[in-house]
Amino acid sequence: MALVAVMLGCVSCFKDEVQGTLLKIEVYSKNVKTDDPVKTTTELYSYAFNVKKGSKWSVTTWEDALAHRITNVTNPDYTSEQREDYDVLGTFDAEAQYQVELDLRSEWVFMLIVDPTNEVYATRLYETPINLPVTPTSLHLYAANASGSANGWDFVNPFPDKVRESLIPTEDEEEEPTEEDPTEEEPTEEDGNEDVIE
């Protein structure tokens, strides 16, 4: 009887397994090498494509990134299988700690994060966890850097030689206090007594 109870318990465990997670991504930007990274506040577009285990995908051009178009590169002699029909559209909140969220429910997904303002993007082939409702992570979209890979992400800078403006505001750009309008006159005692009738 004890063995039966253990087996039933194991079956129950398998039934409780839930594939997928809410991936929360904290994104940082840097446009000048000497600057410190800053939290990304310009809008990001994020997509996830449900893909087969063992398949390999890529975003080959900046135009493809803007069009959320991915290419199957599983076979070195691949033809040109492409997809634009993403399965998950992520959300973006500039005020949140994790600005990007993707609700992933497939076992394997290929993700694409695009920063159209700073003209960079990143991709990642990702196996979603089991019984992990929320997964926090981070992503560095540094337009100051050349393309590369880190922490599972493939970062692409299509315009590495482009001179970019710093994302850190200068003193001149700081908001100055508004001055009072000099044309507005203070009320005189005479003005204040206009409605008094003796």
Buried (B, 14 or more C-beta within 10 A) or exposed (E): EEEEEEEEEEEEEEEEEEBBBBBBBBBBBBBBEEBEBBBBEBEBBBBBBBBEEEBBBBBEEBEBBBEBBBBBEEEEEEEEEEBEEBBBEBEBEEEEEBBBBBEBBBBBBBBBBBBBBBBBBBBBBBEBBEEEEEBEBEBBBBBBBEEEEEEEBBBBBBEEEEEBEEBBEEEEEEEEEEEEEEEEEEEEEEEEEEEEEE
